[in-house]
Amino acid sequence: MENHLATLLEELRSERPEWGATAATENVRTAVVTGVRSQSIREFLASASAISLGHARDAGVSPATFYAWCDEQAGQLRFSIAPCTSDNLPFGARVVLVPDPGPIVELAVAASDLIPWEELDGVSCDDGDGEEDTPHLLVWALP
């Protein structure tokens, strides 16, 4: 596993998560995955989830959910643990839960190669009222 991911796991082991009303925000971590193999990222997420959920068990926090997503605008993999169920994760967008971290990992790998500003193309917004037009966020979550 890459050194910076291993260091982040060591930090997770030594730190104790927050469990109050702002826990979801306080516990957010960012993993830089530029140039990291997908399999290493999957292994990292498996370890991070086990550590985080272990902290919840040790603290007697239930329910607790570890979750990960890709912040495509920032080109970052993010993850957190919160004292809630997966259907109450703190996102403003519609959440689409995925059964394994694969789609999140692939998005993070792709998003880590940012497009220079001058190469961006303008797009128009469709004002349709269908759910397919509603912004959504892919999230991998473990209770």
Beta strands, then each sheet from edge to edge (+ up, - down):
strand 1: 29-31
strand 2: 65-71
strand 3: 76-82
strand 4: 94-98
strand 5: 136-142
sheet 1: 1+ 3- 2+ 5- 4-
end
